[in-house]
Amino acid sequence: MPWPMAFPRAHCGMAPPSDRENKSKLTQFLLALLLFLTLHIIPAIPAIRAHLIGLAGRRIYLLVYSVVSLLLLGWVFHAAMQLEFVPLWDPAAWQAWVPLVLTPLAMALLLAGLSSPNPVSVTLRGTTAEPGAVTAITRHPVLWGFALWAGSHLVPNGDVRSLLLFGSFFAFALLGIWMTERRARRRLGEQWNAITLATSVVPFRALLTRRARLRVDGPLISGILGSAALTAWLLLGGHAALFNADPLVLTTL
């Protein structure tokens, strides 16, 4: 059975790359990954972020930060696609269903989280307004969105380069949740107890235990609609165009 790759095989029909070429490509990938992760670690330190916003202004800071993040993410994926394909486990049709189910949820959490006020975790909005409705699902919607996207893509992509790529993103997101929890607890002081009583780290836990009430607001609706639109585009050819893999076809292999 042919491997259902998320990335095209490199050097198909050509001579295999030399060890020197492989090392060079691995170095480029690790450098791109390191820069991407560093970009998200350093500005997450409150003092550094406040200094950068003070220098450039909030809008310019967010614009530059978003553009640079997208460029670095594109470099990471491009570098990963150049790595030699080394399989680790055999493919199965059920594996493709994992990202099909979890990625729409991940994108909804990510989009809603970025556009919702959140005093605890990552957001493009302020932290002083009432927390957005998505925080009733989890107080770390952006980080969980990233973790669910990366973790779900590990399952159907059983090769070394995918493990390096998605595994790094998955571990980074989970580490980010832990670090953000510690910083928020110190920064918020007495407010922390009130926030934790009505929210949860694990998605849907506060709702299932009735510590939080499900509500709807503009960012949550926009996140769900944006996720639906992106999912439709990816399934209708966008994913195949970007990564040479059709998710729906992979469910039938």
N, C-alpha and C positions, 0 to 999 in steps of 0.2 A: 504494500500500500504506500503511495507517495505521501511524504510528510506534509501536513497542512500548515505550512509556514505562515507566520505573520509578515515575514520579510522574504524577498526573493533570494534564491540561492546565488551567491556570488561566484563569478568565474565559470558560469555554466558553459560547457563546451570549450573551455580554455585550459591551459596548463595550470595546475594548482599553484597558489602563491608560495613564494619562498618563505623560510622562517623569518628572514629580515623584513619582508613585506608584512607578514602577520604581526610581528612585534611593533612595527610602525603604526599599523592600523589599530592595534590594541592600545598603544600609547595615546593616539589621537582620541579614541573613545574614552579612555580614563580621564584625560585632560578635560574633555568636554563635559563629562559627568561631574568631575570635581568642581569645575567652574559653575555649573548649574546648581549644584548643592550648596556651594559657598554663597552664591547669590541669594539663596533663601535662608541661610543660617545667619549671616552677619546682619542684614537689615532687620531680622526678627528680634535682635537685641534692642530693647526700648530706647536706650540712650542714643544708640547709633541711628535708629530710625527717626527719632525726634530731631537729631542734628541735621540729617539729610533733608527732612521736610522743612526745617527752618531755613536751610540754605536755598532750596529750590521752590518751595511752596508745595502744598499737598497735591494739587492737580498735576503739576509738571513731574513731581516725584513719582506718582502712580503711573503716569503715561510712560515715562522713561523706563521705570521698573518693569512694566508689563511688556513693552516692546523688547527689551533686552532678554527677559525671561523666555518669550516666544522664540527669539532668534537662537538662544542657547539650547532650548528644547529641540528645535529643528536640527541643530548641529549634533546633539546627542543621538537622535534617531538616524541621521545620515551616517554618522560614524559607526553606529551599531550595525547598520545594513551592510557595511563593508567588511565586517568580521567574518571569519571562516565559520561555516555552518557545521556544528558538532552536535549530533543528537544525543539526548540523555534518556528519554523514555518514548515509548511508542504512542502514536496518536490514536484517538478514539472519538467517535461522533459526539458522545456525551460531553466531552471536554469543551467543545465549541459552545455548548449551551451556557456554560458558566459566565463568560463575559457577555453573552447575549442578554442574560437576565440581570446581571449586576451592573453593567456599564450604564444603562439608562438611569438607574438609581444613583450611581456615582456622579454622573454629570448633573443631575438635578440638585444633589447636595452641594456640589462644587459651585454651580451658578447661583443658587439661592444663597449659599453661604457668603460668597464674595460680595453680594449686593445687599446683605442684611446687617444692621447694627449688631455688634457682638462684643461685649466687654471682656470676654474670656479668650477668644481665639482669633484666627486669621480672618480678616475682612477688608474690603476696600472702602467700607463705610466707617462712620465714626463709632466710638465706643460708649458715648454718653446717652444716646437715645435708648428707648425701650428695645430690648433684644428682639430680633426678628422671629417670626413663627417657626423657622427651620430649627431654631435652637431647642424647641420642644422635642425634636427628633434626636438631636445630639448637640452638645455645646461645641463640638469641633466638626462642623459640616464640611468645610473645605478639606481638611486633612483626611477625614474619613472618605470623602469622595475620591481623593487621590489614592488612598490605600485600597479601596474597593476596585478602582480601575486597574491599578497595577497588579494587585493580587489575583484578580479574576483572569488577567491575561497571562499569568504564569502557567495556569493549568493547561491550556491547549498548545502552548509554545514550549515544548520540552527540548530545548537546545541550550547550549552554553551562552550564546550571546543574549538570548531572551532572558535567561536566568540572571545574567549580569545587569541587564537593562531594567526589567520589571522588578526583579528582586531588590535592586538598590532603591528604586522608587518606593516600593512597599515598605522596606525597612525604614527608610527616611521618614515616611509619613507617620508610621507608628512611633518612631523616636520623637518626632515633632509633637505628637499628642502628649507624650510624657513630659517633654520639656515645657510645653505651653501650660500644662496643668501646674507645674511647679512655679513658674513665673507668675501666673495669674493668682495663685494662692497667696504669694508674698505681696503682690501689688494691690490686691483688692481688700485685704484685711478682713474686716467684719462682714463686708458684702459677700465674701466667698461662701459662707454658710448658707445664706439665703439663695444664692444662685444654684448651688449644688442640690438644694432641696427640690428645685423645680426642673432640673435638667439631669442629663446623664452623659457619661463618656461613651458608653456602648450605644449604638443607634437603637432607638425605639424602646430602650429599657425604661426610661421615665414614663413613657406613655403606657406601656404594658403594666407597670406597677402603679399607675394612676397618680404618680407624683406630678405629672404634667398633663395639660389639656391640649388636645390637637386644635390648632387654629390656623387660619389662612390669611396671608397678607400678599401685597404686590410682589415682593421679591420671590416668595415661594411659588406663586403662580407663574411668574416669569421663568423661574428655574425649571419648573415642570414642562412648560411649553418649549423652552429652549432645548431641553433635553430631548423632547419628542421630535423636534425639528432636526436636531443633529443626528439622532438615531435613524430617522427616516433617510436622511442624506447618506449616511454611512452604509446602510443596508441596500440602498438603491444604486450603489456603485462608488460611493466616496471612499469606503475602506479599501475596495479593490484597486482603485486608482492610486491611492497613497501607498499601500503596502502589498499590493499584488496578492491579496487573499480576500475571498468573498466569504464573510461569516456564515451566510445561509447555506452556501455550498458545503462548507466544512461540517455542518451538522448532519450531512447525508453520507459522509465518507465512511 
